[in-house]
Amino acid sequence: MDDYTEITSESWFSRIADSIKGILFGFILFVIAFPLLWWNEGHSVERYNSLKEGQGVVISIPATAVDTGNNGKLVHTQGMATTEEILQDDVFGVSAPAIKVQRTVSMYQWKETEKSETKEQVGGSKTTKKTYSYDKQWSEDAINSSQFKDASGHSNPPMPHKSKTFQAQDVSLGAFKLNADQISRLSGAQDLNIQEQLAGQQLTSAGNGIYLGGNAASPQIGDLQITFKVVKPADVSIIAQQQGNSFSAYPTQAGSAVDLLEMGLMDANALFAIAQSENTMITWAIRIGGFLLMWIGLSMMLKPLSVLAAVLPFLGDLIAMGTGLFAFLLSLPFTMVTIAIAWIAYRPLLAGVLIVVAVGAVIAMKIMPRRSVSLAHA
């Protein structure tokens, strides 16, 4: 492991110019947050209603026989997903009777890590010390060393082999066939022991995989480790539209298609419960993302104030804290009001609660400065 250090200085006027340029980008982030939050609530409601609609019409059928009378209906079935295919990796000659064979390739490479330390000076200038550390590690992704700050002596060769998944085309669930998308969602990969298959080949084994390089105990830049996993026949539960002896996504009147698949034997209610839980998690993740966009955007728009005050570093830090808090308190009600308005047509009670909380945040934002002034006079 070795380091490279770079020290740069930025004048007060240059910092002001950069912060003013950031106002436009901050404004764009702030504006984007509104349609994102609005779309998210609409999509969440649509998905929720679609799953409820599907739960009301789904029928459970045995996987042992195909009843053409169920064509076009939303069906639930479960059983063992199997295949008779033998999948093969032609590059390394590894094969297995499986639904999937997953090849994982890692290369020993240089990696750059950046650490930054900034100090503000009296007068508003700023000095930044950046330390770039270089160490060797195994990585599945090719690391582009040409972009390193100190590329000399830290060169990574091209990655000759990449990770890849080989997937069976014919997978049965009793009398039915899974489509390609459903097969791709099958999980539960297990390690594949390939030592017997390597016998007679000019390949070096390492543990349960293949080693391409000199000495596995002392790896060099460019060495490769290749391991394999397989997805074997396993129990599967599915809810989808029956199409002959196969399945497709079921279109709902609410707008979102239903095509659910989980590993293991589960009843229809359990599958819908998992889907609703996933919908809730995604909805909250985007809500938080929209709020962060607003907060970051507003903070960037207010940043020139802290830079102007940075002629005295402690004053600049104090203003930065204040504008950050102000941006937070302003973003919170904006986020909640946007969400509330989007939900008014669907859940008036929830919308009312959100509006009350948002109004409370605005009132708190107005009261806090007055309290601070009163305490100061006291």
C-alpha positions in Angstrom: 0.0 0.0 0.0 1.4 3.5 -0.9 0.1 7.0 -0.9 0.1 10.1 -3.2 -0.7 13.5 -1.7 -2.0 16.6 -3.5 -2.5 20.0 -1.9 -4.6 22.7 -3.7 -5.7 26.2 -2.6 -8.8 28.1 -3.7 -9.3 31.8 -3.2 -12.3 33.4 -1.5 -13.5 34.9 -4.8 -13.1 31.6 -6.6 -15.2 29.9 -3.9 -17.9 32.5 -4.2 -18.0 32.0 -8.0 -18.3 28.3 -7.6 -21.1 28.5 -5.0 -23.0 30.9 -7.3 -22.7 28.4 -10.1 -24.1 25.7 -7.8 -27.3 27.7 -7.3 -28.6 26.6 -10.7 -27.8 22.9 -10.1 -29.3 23.1 -6.6 -32.5 24.7 -8.0 -32.7 21.8 -10.6 -32.4 19.2 -7.8 -35.0 21.0 -5.7 -37.5 21.2 -8.6 -36.9 17.5 -9.7 -37.9 16.4 -6.2 -41.5 17.4 -6.7 -42.5 15.4 -9.7 -40.4 12.4 -8.4 -42.4 12.5 -5.1 -45.7 12.9 -6.9 -45.0 10.0 -9.3 -43.9 7.8 -6.5 -47.2 8.2 -4.6 -49.2 7.6 -7.7 -47.1 4.5 -8.5 -47.4 3.2 -4.9 -51.2 3.5 -4.9 -51.4 1.9 -8.3 -49.3 -1.0 -7.2 -51.2 -1.4 -3.9 -54.5 -1.4 -5.7 -53.3 -3.8 -8.4 -52.1 -6.3 -5.8 -55.4 -6.0 -3.9 -57.3 -6.5 -7.2 -55.1 -9.6 -7.9 -55.6 -11.0 -4.4 -59.4 -10.8 -5.0 -59.5 -12.8 -8.2 -56.5 -15.2 -8.0 -57.3 -18.9 -8.0 -55.1 -21.7 -6.7 -54.5 -24.6 -9.1 -52.4 -27.8 -9.0 -49.2 -27.7 -11.1 -49.7 -31.4 -12.1 -52.1 -30.7 -15.0 -53.0 -27.9 -17.3 -56.7 -26.8 -17.4 -57.2 -24.7 -20.5 -60.3 -23.3 -18.9 -58.0 -21.1 -16.8 -56.4 -19.4 -19.7 -56.3 -15.7 -19.1 -57.0 -16.0 -15.4 -54.7 -15.1 -12.6 -53.5 -18.3 -11.0 -51.4 -19.4 -8.1 -49.5 -22.7 -8.2 -46.5 -24.2 -6.5 -44.1 -27.1 -6.9 -40.7 -28.2 -8.0 -39.0 -26.2 -10.8 -36.9 -28.6 -12.8 -34.9 -28.9 -16.0 -33.2 -31.6 -18.0 -30.7 -29.3 -19.6 -27.0 -29.5 -18.9 -25.5 -26.1 -18.9 -21.9 -25.6 -20.0 -19.3 -22.9 -19.8 -17.4 -23.4 -23.0 -14.5 -21.2 -21.9 -13.5 -23.4 -18.9 -15.3 -26.6 -19.8 -17.4 -26.6 -16.7 -20.9 -28.1 -17.0 -23.7 -29.1 -14.7 -27.3 -30.3 -14.8 -28.9 -27.1 -13.4 -31.3 -24.3 -14.0 -28.4 -21.8 -13.8 -24.6 -22.0 -13.8 -23.0 -18.8 -12.5 -19.4 -18.0 -13.2 -17.8 -15.5 -10.9 -14.4 -14.0 -12.0 -12.3 -11.8 -9.7 -9.0 -10.2 -10.7 -6.2 -9.0 -8.4 -6.0 -5.3 -9.1 -4.8 -1.9 -7.9 -7.6 0.2 -6.2 -7.4 3.9 -5.5 -9.0 5.3 -2.3 -9.3 9.1 -1.9 -9.3 10.9 1.5 -9.8 14.6 1.6 -9.1 17.1 4.4 -10.1 20.8 4.1 -8.9 23.8 6.1 -10.4 27.3 5.8 -8.1 30.2 6.3 -8.8 33.7 7.6 -9.8 35.8 4.5 -12.0 33.1 3.0 -9.4 31.0 1.1 -9.5 27.2 1.4 -6.7 24.6 1.4 -7.6 21.0 0.5 -5.2 18.1 1.1 -6.2 15.0 -0.8 -4.4 11.7 -0.1 -4.7 8.9 -2.7 -4.0 5.5 -1.3 -3.2 2.5 -3.5 -3.6 -1.1 -2.4 -4.0 -4.4 -4.1 -7.3 -6.4 -3.8 -9.5 -8.9 -5.5 -12.4 -7.3 -7.5 -15.1 -8.7 -9.8 -15.3 -5.4 -11.6 -12.5 -4.1 -13.8 -10.9 -1.1 -12.2 -9.8 1.6 -14.8 -6.3 2.5 -13.5 -5.9 5.1 -16.3 -8.1 7.4 -14.2 -5.9 7.1 -11.1 -4.4 10.3 -9.8 -1.0 8.6 -9.7 -1.2 6.0 -12.5 2.5 5.3 -12.6 3.3 1.9 -11.0 -0.4 1.2 -10.5 -1.5 -0.2 -13.8 -4.2 -2.8 -14.1 -4.3 -5.0 -17.2 -7.6 -5.6 -19.2 -9.8 -8.3 -17.6 -9.7 -11.2 -20.0 -12.7 -13.0 -18.6 -15.9 -11.6 -17.0 -18.5 -13.0 -14.7 -21.4 -14.6 -16.6 -24.6 -16.6 -15.9 -25.8 -19.5 -18.1 -29.5 -20.1 -17.9 -31.6 -23.0 -18.9 -34.3 -22.3 -21.5 -36.7 -25.1 -20.6 -37.7 -25.1 -17.0 -40.8 -26.9 -15.9 -43.1 -26.4 -12.9 -45.1 -29.6 -13.0 -47.1 -29.6 -16.3 -46.2 -25.9 -16.8 -43.2 -24.0 -18.3 -41.7 -20.9 -16.8 -40.9 -18.0 -19.1 -37.4 -16.6 -19.4 -38.0 -13.7 -17.0 -39.4 -16.0 -14.4 -36.4 -18.4 -14.8 -34.1 -15.4 -14.3 -35.7 -14.7 -10.9 -35.0 -18.2 -9.6 -32.4 -18.0 -6.8 -30.7 -20.1 -4.2 -27.3 -20.6 -5.8 -25.0 -23.2 -4.3 -21.3 -23.8 -4.7 -20.3 -26.1 -7.6 -17.4 -28.4 -6.9 -15.4 -28.5 -10.2 -12.3 -30.4 -9.1 -13.2 -33.6 -10.9 -14.0 -31.6 -14.1 -10.6 -30.0 -14.0 -8.8 -33.3 -14.0 -6.7 -33.6 -17.2 -7.1 -29.8 -18.0 -4.2 -27.4 -18.0 -5.8 -25.3 -15.3 -4.7 -24.7 -11.7 -7.3 -25.4 -9.0 -7.6 -23.2 -6.0 -9.9 -24.3 -3.3 -13.2 -24.9 -5.1 -12.4 -22.9 -8.2 -9.8 -22.1 -10.9 -6.7 -19.9 -10.4 -5.1 -18.2 -13.5 -1.8 -16.9 -12.4 1.5 -17.8 -10.9 1.1 -18.7 -7.2 -2.2 -18.5 -5.5 -0.4 -18.0 -2.2 1.3 -14.9 -3.5 -1.1 -13.2 -6.1 0.2 -10.7 -8.6 -1.6 -8.0 -10.4 -3.7 -9.5 -13.2 -4.2 -12.9 -11.6 -7.7 -14.4 -11.8 -9.9 -16.4 -9.5 -12.9 -18.2 -11.1 -15.6 -19.9 -9.0 -18.9 -21.5 -10.0 -22.3 -21.7 -8.5 -25.4 -23.5 -9.6 -29.1 -23.0 -9.1 -30.5 -26.5 -8.7 -34.2 -27.7 -9.0 -36.1 -26.2 -6.1 -39.6 -25.5 -4.8 -41.2 -22.4 -6.3 -44.5 -20.6 -5.8 -45.9 -18.4 -8.5 -48.8 -16.1 -9.2 -49.3 -15.0 -12.8 -51.7 -15.2 -15.8 -52.1 -18.7 -17.3 -51.3 -18.8 -21.0 -51.7 -22.4 -22.2 -49.0 -24.3 -20.4 -47.0 -21.2 -19.5 -47.4 -17.9 -17.6 -47.3 -14.2 -18.4 -47.8 -11.0 -16.4 -51.5 -10.5 -15.5 -52.8 -7.0 -16.5 -55.0 -5.4 -13.8 -57.6 -2.6 -14.1 -55.6 -0.6 -11.6 -52.7 -0.5 -14.0 -49.8 -2.5 -12.6 -49.2 -6.1 -13.9 -49.0 -9.0 -11.4 -46.3 -11.6 -11.9 -45.0 -12.8 -8.5 -42.5 -15.6 -7.9 -40.9 -16.7 -4.6 -38.7 -19.6 -3.7 -40.3 -22.2 -1.5 -43.9 -23.4 -1.1 -46.2 -20.5 -0.2 -49.9 -19.8 -0.4 -51.3 -16.9 -2.5 -51.8 -14.7 0.6 -48.1 -15.0 1.5 -47.0 -14.0 -2.0 -49.2 -11.0 -2.0 -48.0 -10.0 1.5 -44.4 -10.1 0.3 -45.2 -8.0 -2.8 -47.0 -5.4 -0.7 -44.1 -5.2 1.7 -41.7 -4.7 -1.2 -44.0 -1.9 -2.5 -43.9 -0.2 0.9 -40.1 -0.4 1.1 -39.6 1.0 -2.4 -42.1 3.8 -1.7 -40.3 4.9 1.4 -36.9 4.7 -0.2 -38.1 7.1 -3.0 -39.7 9.4 -0.4 -36.5 9.7 1.4 -34.6 10.2 -1.9 -37.0 13.0 -2.9 -36.5 14.7 0.5 -32.7 14.4 0.2 -32.9 16.0 -3.3 -34.8 18.9 -1.8 -32.4 19.3 1.1 -29.3 19.1 -1.0 -30.8 21.4 -3.6 -31.8 24.0 -1.1 -28.4 23.7 0.7 -26.6 24.4 -2.6 -28.8 27.4 -3.3 -28.0 28.9 0.2 -24.3 28.0 0.1 -23.1 31.4 -1.1 -24.2 32.8 2.3 -21.7 30.6 4.2 -19.0 31.3 1.7 -19.4 35.0 2.0 -19.1 34.7 5.7 -16.1 32.4 5.4 -13.6 35.4 5.7 -13.8 34.3 9.3 -13.8 30.5 9.3 -15.8 30.1 12.5 -18.5 32.4 11.1 -18.7 30.6 7.8 -19.1 27.3 9.7 -21.9 28.8 11.8 -23.7 30.1 8.8 -23.3 26.8 7.0 -24.9 25.0 10.0 -27.7 27.5 10.0 -28.5 27.3 6.3 -28.3 23.5 6.5 -30.8 23.4 9.3 -33.0 25.9 7.5 -32.9 23.8 4.3 -33.8 20.7 6.3 -36.7 22.4 8.0 -38.0 23.8 4.7 -37.5 20.5 2.8 -39.5 18.5 5.4 -42.8 20.3 5.0 -42.4 20.6 1.2 -41.9 16.9 1.0 -44.8 16.1 3.3 -47.2 18.5 1.6 -46.3 17.1 -1.8 -47.0 13.6 -0.6 -50.2 14.6 1.2 -51.6 16.3 -1.9 -50.9 13.3 -4.0 -52.7 11.1 -1.5 -55.8 13.3 -0.9 -57.8 11.5 -3.6 -56.9 8.1 -2.2 -56.5 8.3 1.6 -57.8 11.6 3.0 -57.1 10.6 6.6 -53.4 10.0 5.9 -53.2 13.2 3.8 -54.7 15.2 6.7 -52.1 13.8 9.2 -49.2 14.7 6.9 -50.5 18.2 6.4 -50.8 18.8 10.1 -47.2 17.6 10.6 -46.0 19.8 7.8 -47.8 22.9 9.2 -46.3 22.0 12.6 -42.8 22.0 11.1 -43.4 25.4 9.5 -44.6 26.9 12.8 -41.5 25.4 14.6 -39.3 27.0 12.0 -40.8 30.4 12.7 -40.8 30.0 16.5 -37.2 28.9 16.8 -35.6 32.2 15.7 -37.9 34.1 18.0 -36.9 31.9 21.0 -33.3 32.4 20.1 -33.7 36.2 20.1 -35.6 36.1 23.4 -32.9 34.0 25.1 -30.2 36.3 23.7 -31.9 39.3 25.3 -32.5 37.5 28.5 
